[in-house]
């Protein structure tokens, strides 16, 4: 059996793709954070990310593949797991021995995936249309306005906040769990768990704070 | 104590089972759970009803045969015990107790609460051993120095009795805790290192072929394991497997 066909290999692939997405999430957060402090800096970074050939032609496709791989493999493993217990228990007390977040990664994952759909509809598709379909002239100052405009709708902000709560739950289990999958369970595991708790709270809370900041200050 | 028991009854592997309700009176809090089941079976026999089939052997937490899923938990609500070590004092008068067999595709029901766990045997046969030269010139194991830390961890892993509670409790019916305990107990010792590569590859391969689910690190297996087998073993097996796969 090849590594990727084995249960351990597939979990390892989930862990590595998950960690890759964590790196992307972190850089996305810091770019968004600049929008709170400096409109021009946010525009400058966004313009760079949106027009740099390395980012657009190499990093962006890798990111898309990473996202597609992570959720496709997640669904594949979930279906496989469902088949491993055909007759279900009449009484099953999952809460007695495992936290809710660890038992519902597929649920938090689906919420995040749905949000990703909305996010692509809001930002990525218009961006692709602007640059590659309509080929409109470069405007390095448009990004901040586009960002703020999206946080006008109260419904959108609520959806945004809810999605990041589920992202926090997903990270809370997934981040530390990926190290266990990679074979790391030793004296550093406590530190990894503590970092996971801080990271899974601070990054989503930061995204939420930025959204609320623009919603409150602009509208 | 007077109790209401909801017991899974299934005539054979192909029959459609269901939960049957029985009333049981004057249960002593000092009885073990299996003794309570013995009393139930005596009453059923007296009434001309087929007694409940359940696995048991040593009744002292060593053999790993007893395999009931009690009130939604493998081996019931107590920790670090098998069903035979679970006492009725853990329940209250008037309680309703649901008793089901361990459920997994790889553990098909034979009858009532007995399940076929020979999938574990096949995993063990795939590599859970050390090939020893028994021609008479085998080196005395005590003559090989082993780091205390590793000896302790190997001993802890070897405490696994193969009861299958890890599979039964895991939401994915994964056998990773069992297999990792068996892989670890050899991987940590010099005698086991010789065949470590083939062992982990063959045992994981067999585990996957048996139809167990994937580990999602919920940690439920560690909590429900009657022998306290640590998740550290799963991480060790992941390392061993990755190394063995890359080594080829």
Interface residues (C-beta under 8 A of the other chain):
Chain A: X1 X2 X3 X6 X7 X8 X9 X10 X11 X12 X77 X80 X81 X83 X84 X85 X86 X87 X88 X89 X90 X91 X92 X93 X94 X96 X97 X98 X99 X102 X103 X105 X173 X177 X180 X181 X182 X183 X184 X185 X186
Chain B: X6 X8 X19 X69 X71 X72 X73 X77 X98 X100 X103 X104 X105 X106 X109 X169 X171 X172 X173 X174 X176 X201 X204 X205 X207 X208 X211 X212 X213 X214 X215 X216 X217 X218 X219 X220 X223 X224 X231 X232 X234 X235 X236 X237 X238 X239 X240 X241 X242 X245 X246
